[in-house]
Amino acid sequence: MKIFDRYILKAHAGPLFFGFFTIMFVFIISFLTRFIDRLVGRGLDIGVMIEMVLLESSWMVSLALPMSVLISTVMAFGNLTNSSEITVMRSGGISIYRLAMPVLLGSLLLAAGDERFNNVLLPEADYRANALMADITRLKPAFAVNQGSFTDIIKGYSLMARSVDSSTGKLEGVLMYDRERPNVRTVITAGSGRIAFTPDYRYLVMTLENGEIHELVLPAMDRYRVIKFLRHRYVFEASGYGFERTDASKGPRGGGALTASELLATGNELRAKADACERSIAGDIEALGLQVRHGRETRRDLAVEALRASGKPGAAGAIAATEERIGRLNASIEQRDNLLQQYYSTMIDYHKKFSMAVACVAFALVGIPLGVMARRGGFGVGAGLSLLFFVSYWALMIGGEKIAKTGLLTPGVWVWLPDILLGATGIVMLVRLNRSITGSTR
C-alpha cells in the first residue's frame, strides 16, 4: 500500500505544480493588464515595479492553491482511470476510499500550509504592498484615484471618479465627501476635474468643472444649501508627495494586513462599540417617548403647528429639544450601522483566512470522483471541470459575503457555506462512485 500511496501522490505532483504556476501566470497577467500603465512611465526603478508585482501576487496564492488541488486531482485520477490502473487496483481488493486516503492527507497538509501562509506571510505582504503603493501615490497623485471606488488621497476628503486618466490627472464623474467639518454634511459633485501639482510642487490643486456643492447642517438638519459652479478649485498642501521609500516596519495596519487573531480582536472591539451604540439608541428612544408623552399630557389640545405659531418660549423650547434629540438619534443609528458594517467585513476576512485553506480538502473530495467519472486525462479536461466547480465555489463565496454584510445570520455561516456544500457534494459523489464500482464487479 505504501507503494500505491507514493505512486498516486507522484501522479498528483506534476499536475499540481503545473496547474499552480499556470493559474498564477494567468492571475499575474490579468493584474498587469490593469495596472501596467500606472507603473510604467512614472520614473520608477525596475526593481520597484518587480517588487510591486510580487507583493500584489501574494493574495493570488490563496486562490491558486485550492484550484490547482482540484486540477491535479481530476487529472491524476482521470489518467489512472483511463489507463485502467484504477481497475487493476480495485481488482486487488483496494477500495476507492483507500485510494483516496493519500490524496486527502496530502490536501490536509496543503491546507495547513495555506492557513499558515494566510496568517503569517500574506498579511505582511499585503502591508508592504500597501506601503509601496502609498509611496508611488505620493509621486503621482492620480495613481491613487481608482475608477468607481472611494479613496482618501486627500486628508479629510473621500474622492471617487467614474473614469481616471492617471497620466494627465483628468477625472470624469467626480464625487467627493468633505469630512473636515463634522457638523456639516458636504457632498461635492462635478462633471469633470483635474488633479495636479503646482510648478513648484508645494501644493496639490484640484480643479472641478460643472458641479454642485450640497451642504446639510447637523444634527438638527434644518438648513440645506446647494451651490452650483462652472469651475471650483481646491488647493491642498503637497507635503508628503514625491516617491520615497518608507519604513515597512512602521505605520498602521488594517484589512488584509491583519492576522486572524488581530482580525478577531478588531471584530470584538467593533461589536462592543456597536452594542454600546445600540444601548444608547434604546435610551434615546425611551427618553424621546417620555418627552412626547409629556408634551401630549401638558398640551393635549395643541398641534405642533399651533405650538410653533403660538410663539411661547416653552413650546418653542420643547420642539427644539425634541428635534435635537431626534438629530442625535439619527446620528447614533448611522454610527451603529457603520460599526456593524465594519464588524461584518472584519469577521468575513477572519473566517476567510481558514475557509480558503480548507477549500483544498473540499476540492480534493470533489476532484477524486470527477477524475474517475471523466475517464479521460489531460490538462484540458481537468482545467474545464475544475473551472466549473471553482466558479460555482467563488460565486457562492461572493454571494455569501454580500448576504453576510446585511447581518442575516453570522458572517461565519456564509463564509463556510461554500466549503460545506462542496465537501458534502464530494462525499456524496465518492459514495455513489464506490457503490457503482462495487456493483459493477459483482
C-alpha positions as CSV (number, residue, x, y, z in Angstrom):
1,M,0.0,0.0,0.0
2,K,2.9,2.4,0.6
3,I,4.0,1.8,-3.0
4,F,0.4,2.6,-4.2
5,D,0.4,5.7,-2.0
6,R,3.7,7.0,-3.3
7,Y,2.5,6.2,-6.9
8,I,-0.8,8.1,-6.5
9,L,1.0,11.1,-4.9
10,K,3.6,11.1,-7.6
11,A,0.8,11.2,-10.2
12,H,-0.5,14.3,-8.5
13,A,2.8,16.2,-8.1
14,G,3.3,17.1,-11.8
15,P,-0.3,18.4,-12.4
16,L,-0.3,20.2,-9.1
17,F,2.8,22.3,-9.8
18,F,1.8,22.8,-13.5
19,G,-1.7,23.9,-12.5
20,F,-0.5,26.2,-9.7
21,F,2.1,28.0,-11.9
22,T,-0.3,28.2,-14.8
23,I,-3.1,29.8,-12.7
24,M,-0.6,32.2,-11.1
25,F,0.6,33.2,-14.5
26,V,-3.0,34.0,-15.6
27,F,-3.6,36.0,-12.4
28,I,-0.4,38.0,-12.8
29,I,-1.1,38.7,-16.5
30,S,-4.6,39.9,-15.5
31,F,-3.1,42.2,-12.8
32,L,-0.5,43.6,-15.3
33,T,-3.1,44.4,-17.9
34,R,-5.0,46.5,-15.4
35,F,-2.1,48.2,-13.6
36,I,0.9,48.3,-16.0
37,D,0.0,51.7,-17.3
38,R,0.2,53.0,-13.7
39,L,3.7,51.6,-13.1
40,V,5.4,52.3,-16.4
41,G,6.4,55.9,-17.2
42,R,6.4,57.1,-13.6
43,G,10.1,57.3,-13.1
44,L,10.2,54.2,-11.0
45,D,13.1,51.8,-10.9
46,I,12.6,48.4,-12.5
47,G,13.2,46.8,-9.1
48,V,10.4,48.7,-7.5
49,M,8.0,47.6,-10.3
50,I,9.0,43.9,-9.9
51,E,8.6,44.2,-6.1
52,M,5.2,45.7,-6.6
53,V,4.1,42.8,-8.9
54,L,5.5,40.2,-6.5
55,L,3.8,41.7,-3.4
56,E,0.5,42.1,-5.2
57,S,0.6,38.5,-6.4
58,S,0.7,37.1,-2.8
59,W,-3.0,37.2,-2.4
60,M,-3.3,35.1,-5.6
61,V,-1.6,32.1,-3.9
62,S,-4.6,31.5,-1.6
63,L,-6.8,31.3,-4.6
64,A,-4.5,29.4,-6.9
65,L,-3.6,26.6,-4.5
66,P,-7.1,25.2,-3.9
67,M,-7.8,25.4,-7.7
68,S,-4.6,23.6,-8.5
69,V,-5.5,20.9,-6.0
70,L,-8.7,20.3,-7.9
71,I,-7.0,20.3,-11.3
72,S,-4.3,17.9,-10.1
73,T,-6.8,15.5,-8.5
74,V,-9.1,15.4,-11.6
75,M,-6.1,15.0,-13.9
76,A,-4.4,12.3,-11.8
77,F,-7.4,10.1,-11.2
78,G,-8.5,10.7,-14.8
79,N,-5.2,9.4,-16.1
80,L,-5.3,6.4,-13.6
81,T,-8.8,5.6,-14.8
82,N,-8.0,6.0,-18.5
83,S,-5.0,3.7,-18.2
84,S,-7.2,1.1,-16.3
85,E,-4.9,1.3,-13.3
86,I,-7.8,2.1,-11.0
87,T,-9.5,-1.1,-12.3
88,V,-6.4,-3.1,-11.5
89,M,-6.1,-1.6,-8.0
90,R,-9.8,-2.3,-7.4
91,S,-9.5,-5.9,-8.6
92,G,-6.8,-6.3,-5.9
93,G,-9.4,-5.6,-3.3
94,I,-8.4,-1.9,-2.7
95,S,-11.5,0.3,-2.1
96,I,-11.8,3.7,-3.6
97,Y,-11.7,5.2,-0.1
98,R,-8.3,3.7,0.5
99,L,-7.1,5.1,-2.9
100,A,-8.4,8.5,-1.9
101,M,-6.6,8.4,1.5
102,P,-3.1,9.7,0.4
103,V,-4.7,12.5,-1.6
104,L,-6.9,13.6,1.3
105,L,-3.9,13.5,3.7
106,G,-1.9,15.5,1.2
107,S,-4.7,18.1,0.8
108,L,-4.8,18.4,4.6
109,L,-1.1,19.2,4.6
110,L,-1.6,21.8,1.8
111,A,-4.5,23.3,3.8
112,A,-2.3,23.6,6.9
113,G,0.4,25.3,4.8
114,D,-2.1,27.6,3.1
115,E,-3.5,28.6,6.5
116,R,0.0,29.5,7.7
117,F,0.5,31.5,4.6
118,N,-2.7,33.3,5.0
119,N,-2.0,34.2,8.6
120,V,1.8,34.8,8.5
121,L,3.1,35.7,5.0
122,L,0.0,37.2,3.4
123,P,-0.6,40.0,6.0
124,E,3.0,41.1,5.8
125,A,3.0,41.1,2.0
126,D,-0.3,43.0,1.9
127,Y,1.0,45.6,4.3
128,R,4.2,46.1,2.4
129,A,2.2,46.3,-0.9
130,N,0.0,49.0,0.6
131,A,3.1,50.9,1.9
132,L,4.7,50.7,-1.5
133,M,1.5,51.8,-3.2
134,A,1.3,54.8,-0.9
135,D,5.0,55.7,-1.8
136,I,4.1,55.5,-5.5
137,T,1.0,57.5,-5.0
138,R,3.0,60.4,-3.5
139,L,4.9,60.5,-6.8
140,K,1.7,60.7,-8.9
141,P,-1.5,61.6,-7.1
142,A,-3.9,60.5,-9.8
143,F,-2.5,57.0,-9.4
144,A,-4.5,56.6,-6.2
145,V,-7.8,57.6,-7.6
146,N,-9.5,54.4,-8.6
147,Q,-12.4,54.2,-11.0
148,G,-15.7,53.6,-9.2
149,S,-14.3,53.4,-5.7
150,F,-13.5,55.9,-2.9
151,T,-10.0,56.9,-1.9
152,D,-8.6,59.0,0.9
153,I,-5.7,60.5,-1.1
154,I,-6.6,64.0,0.3
155,K,-6.8,64.2,4.0
156,G,-10.3,64.9,5.2
157,Y,-11.9,64.1,1.9
158,S,-13.2,60.9,0.3
159,L,-12.8,61.1,-3.5
160,M,-14.3,58.9,-6.3
161,A,-14.3,59.3,-10.1
162,R,-16.1,57.4,-12.8
163,S,-13.1,57.4,-15.1
164,V,-9.4,58.4,-14.4
165,D,-6.6,59.3,-16.7
166,S,-3.6,58.7,-14.4
167,S,-1.1,60.1,-16.9
168,T,-2.8,63.5,-17.3
169,G,-4.6,63.6,-14.0
170,K,-8.0,64.2,-15.7
171,L,-11.1,62.9,-13.8
172,E,-14.6,62.3,-15.1
173,G,-17.8,62.0,-13.0
174,V,-16.3,63.3,-9.7
175,L,-17.9,62.6,-6.3
176,M,-16.3,63.9,-3.1
177,Y,-17.3,63.9,0.6
178,D,-15.9,66.7,2.8
179,R,-15.2,65.3,6.3
180,E,-13.3,68.3,7.6
181,R,-16.4,69.8,9.3
182,P,-18.2,67.1,11.4
183,N,-21.3,69.4,12.0
184,V,-21.9,69.9,8.3
185,R,-22.5,67.1,5.8
186,T,-20.9,68.3,2.5
187,V,-21.1,66.5,-0.8
188,I,-19.4,67.8,-4.0
189,T,-20.2,66.5,-7.5
190,A,-18.6,67.6,-10.8
191,G,-18.8,66.5,-14.4
192,S,-15.1,66.6,-14.8
193,G,-11.9,67.7,-13.0
194,R,-8.2,67.6,-12.9
195,I,-5.7,66.9,-10.1
196,A,-2.1,68.1,-10.4
197,F,0.8,69.8,-8.6
198,T,1.8,73.4,-8.8
199,P,5.0,74.1,-10.8
200,D,7.0,74.3,-7.5
201,Y,5.4,71.0,-6.2
202,R,4.4,72.8,-3.0
203,Y,0.6,72.5,-3.4
204,L,-1.8,69.9,-4.8
205,V,-4.5,71.6,-6.9
206,M,-7.9,70.0,-7.8
207,T,-9.9,71.9,-10.3
208,L,-13.6,70.8,-10.7
209,E,-15.9,71.9,-13.5
210,N,-19.7,71.9,-14.0
211,G,-20.7,70.7,-10.5
212,E,-22.6,71.3,-7.3
213,I,-21.9,71.6,-3.6
214,H,-24.6,70.2,-1.2
215,E,-24.4,71.2,2.4
216,L,-26.6,69.9,5.3
217,V,-26.2,71.2,8.9
218,L,-26.2,68.5,11.6
219,P,-27.6,67.3,13.9
220,A,-30.8,69.4,13.5
221,M,-30.8,69.0,9.7
222,D,-32.8,72.2,9.4
223,R,-30.6,74.1,6.9
224,Y,-29.7,72.8,3.4
225,R,-27.7,74.7,0.8
226,V,-26.9,74.0,-2.8
227,I,-24.1,75.9,-4.6
228,K,-23.7,75.4,-8.4
229,F,-20.4,76.2,-10.1
230,L,-18.8,76.2,-13.5
231,R,-15.3,75.9,-12.1
232,H,-14.2,75.4,-8.5
233,R,-10.7,75.0,-7.3
234,Y,-9.3,73.3,-4.1
235,V,-5.7,73.8,-3.0
236,F,-4.0,71.4,-0.6
237,E,-0.5,71.3,0.8
238,A,1.6,68.8,-1.2
239,S,3.8,67.7,1.7
240,G,4.3,64.0,1.7
241,Y,4.3,63.6,-2.1
242,G,7.2,62.5,-4.3
243,F,8.5,58.9,-4.3
244,E,10.3,58.0,-1.1
245,R,10.6,54.5,0.4
246,T,9.1,54.4,3.9
247,D,10.0,52.1,6.7
248,A,7.8,49.0,6.1
249,S,8.0,48.0,9.8
250,K,6.1,51.2,10.9
251,G,2.7,52.5,10.3
252,P,-0.9,51.4,10.9
253,R,-2.2,48.1,9.7
254,G,-5.7,47.2,8.6
255,G,-7.8,45.0,6.4
256,G,-5.8,42.2,4.7
257,A,-2.6,43.2,6.6
258,L,-4.0,41.8,9.8
259,T,-3.6,38.2,11.1
260,A,-6.6,36.1,12.2
261,S,-6.0,36.9,15.9
262,E,-5.8,40.6,15.1
263,L,-9.0,40.5,13.0
264,L,-10.8,38.7,15.8
265,A,-9.7,41.3,18.3
266,T,-10.8,44.1,16.0
267,G,-14.1,42.4,15.3
268,N,-14.8,42.0,19.1
269,E,-14.0,45.7,19.6
270,L,-16.3,46.8,16.8
271,R,-19.1,44.6,18.1
272,A,-18.7,46.1,21.6
273,K,-18.9,49.6,20.2
274,A,-22.0,48.7,18.1
275,D,-23.6,47.2,21.2
276,A,-22.9,50.4,23.1
277,C,-24.5,52.5,20.3
278,E,-27.5,50.1,20.4
279,R,-27.9,50.7,24.1
280,S,-27.6,54.5,23.5
281,I,-30.2,54.4,20.8
282,A,-32.6,52.4,23.1
283,G,-32.1,55.0,25.8
284,D,-32.7,57.9,23.4
285,I,-35.9,56.3,22.0
286,E,-37.2,55.8,25.5
287,A,-36.4,59.4,26.5
288,L,-38.0,60.6,23.3
289,G,-41.1,58.6,24.1
290,L,-41.3,60.1,27.5
291,Q,-40.8,63.6,26.1
292,V,-43.5,63.1,23.6
293,R,-45.9,61.7,26.2
294,H,-45.2,64.5,28.5
295,G,-45.9,67.0,25.7
296,R,-49.2,65.3,25.0
297,E,-50.3,65.4,28.6
298,T,-49.4,69.1,29.1
299,R,-50.5,70.3,25.7
300,R,-53.2,67.8,24.7
301,D,-55.3,70.2,22.7
302,L,-52.5,71.8,20.7
303,A,-51.0,70.6,17.5
304,V,-47.4,71.1,16.6
305,E,-48.2,73.8,14.1
306,A,-50.1,75.7,16.8
307,L,-47.2,75.4,19.1
308,R,-44.9,76.9,16.5
309,A,-47.4,79.7,15.7
310,S,-48.0,80.5,19.4
311,G,-44.5,81.9,19.9
312,K,-44.5,80.7,23.5
313,P,-40.9,80.1,24.8
314,G,-41.9,76.9,26.4
315,A,-43.4,75.4,23.3
316,A,-40.5,76.5,21.1
317,G,-38.0,75.1,23.6
318,A,-39.8,71.8,23.7
319,I,-39.9,71.5,19.9
320,A,-36.2,72.4,19.7
321,A,-35.3,69.9,22.3
322,T,-37.2,67.2,20.5
323,E,-35.6,68.0,17.2
324,E,-32.2,68.0,18.8
325,R,-32.8,64.6,20.3
326,I,-34.1,63.2,17.0
327,G,-30.9,64.5,15.3
328,R,-28.7,62.8,17.9
329,L,-30.8,59.6,17.5
330,N,-30.3,59.6,13.7
331,A,-26.5,60.2,14.2
332,S,-26.3,57.3,16.6
333,I,-28.2,55.0,14.2
334,E,-25.9,55.9,11.4
335,Q,-22.8,55.3,13.6
336,R,-24.2,51.9,14.7
337,D,-24.8,50.9,11.1
338,N,-21.3,51.9,10.1
339,L,-19.8,49.9,13.0
340,L,-21.8,46.9,12.1
341,Q,-20.7,47.1,8.5
342,Q,-17.1,47.2,9.7
343,Y,-17.7,44.3,12.0
344,Y,-19.2,42.1,9.3
345,S,-16.4,42.9,6.9
346,T,-13.8,42.2,9.6
347,M,-15.3,38.8,10.5
348,I,-15.6,37.9,6.9
349,D,-11.9,38.4,6.5
350,Y,-11.3,36.5,9.7
351,H,-13.2,33.4,8.5
352,K,-11.7,33.5,5.0
353,K,-8.3,33.0,6.5
354,F,-9.3,29.5,7.3
355,S,-12.1,28.7,4.8
356,M,-9.8,29.3,1.8
357,A,-7.3,26.9,3.3
358,V,-10.0,24.2,4.0
359,A,-11.1,24.6,0.4
360,C,-8.0,22.5,-0.6
361,V,-9.7,19.5,1.2
362,A,-13.1,20.2,-0.2
363,F,-11.7,20.4,-3.8
364,A,-9.8,17.2,-3.3
365,L,-13.1,15.4,-2.2
366,V,-14.8,16.7,-5.4
367,G,-11.8,16.0,-7.7
368,I,-11.4,12.3,-6.9
369,P,-14.9,11.2,-8.2
370,L,-14.7,13.7,-11.0
371,G,-11.4,12.3,-12.3
372,V,-12.7,8.7,-12.2
373,M,-16.0,9.6,-13.9
374,A,-14.3,11.7,-16.6
375,R,-12.3,8.6,-17.8
376,R,-10.1,10.9,-19.8
377,G,-7.0,12.6,-18.5
378,G,-5.3,15.7,-19.7
379,F,-5.0,19.3,-18.7
380,G,-8.0,20.4,-20.8
381,V,-10.5,18.1,-19.1
382,G,-9.0,18.8,-15.7
383,A,-9.0,22.5,-16.2
384,G,-12.5,22.6,-17.6
385,L,-14.1,20.6,-14.8
386,S,-12.1,22.4,-12.2
387,L,-13.1,25.8,-13.6
388,L,-16.8,24.8,-13.4
389,F,-16.6,23.9,-9.8
390,F,-14.3,26.7,-8.9
391,V,-16.6,29.3,-10.5
392,S,-19.5,27.8,-8.6
393,Y,-17.5,27.9,-5.4
394,W,-16.4,31.5,-5.9
395,A,-20.0,32.6,-6.8
396,L,-21.2,31.1,-3.5
397,M,-18.4,32.8,-1.7
398,I,-19.1,36.3,-3.2
399,G,-22.9,35.8,-2.7
400,G,-22.4,34.7,0.8
401,E,-20.2,37.7,1.6
402,K,-22.8,40.1,0.3
403,I,-25.5,38.4,2.4
404,A,-23.3,38.4,5.4
405,K,-22.8,42.1,5.2
406,T,-26.6,42.5,5.6
407,G,-26.4,40.9,9.0
408,L,-28.6,37.9,8.1
409,L,-27.1,35.2,10.2
410,T,-23.5,35.4,11.3
411,P,-20.7,36.0,8.7
412,G,-19.1,32.7,9.6
413,V,-22.1,30.7,8.3
414,W,-22.0,32.3,4.8
415,V,-18.2,32.2,4.5
416,W,-18.0,28.5,5.4
417,L,-21.1,27.5,3.4
418,P,-19.2,27.0,0.1
419,D,-16.8,24.7,1.8
420,I,-19.6,22.7,3.4
421,L,-21.6,22.4,0.2
422,L,-18.5,21.5,-1.9
423,G,-17.3,18.9,0.7
424,A,-20.7,17.4,1.0
425,T,-21.1,17.1,-2.8
426,G,-17.7,15.4,-3.0
427,I,-18.6,12.9,-0.2
428,V,-21.9,12.1,-1.9
429,M,-20.2,11.6,-5.3
430,L,-17.5,9.5,-3.7
431,V,-20.0,7.2,-2.0
432,R,-22.1,6.8,-5.2
433,L,-18.9,6.1,-7.2
434,N,-17.8,3.4,-4.7
435,R,-21.3,1.8,-4.9
436,S,-21.3,1.8,-8.7
437,I,-17.8,0.3,-8.9
438,T,-18.7,-2.3,-6.2
439,G,-21.9,-3.2,-8.0
440,S,-20.2,-3.5,-11.4
441,T,-17.7,-6.1,-10.0
442,R,-20.4,-8.4,-8.7
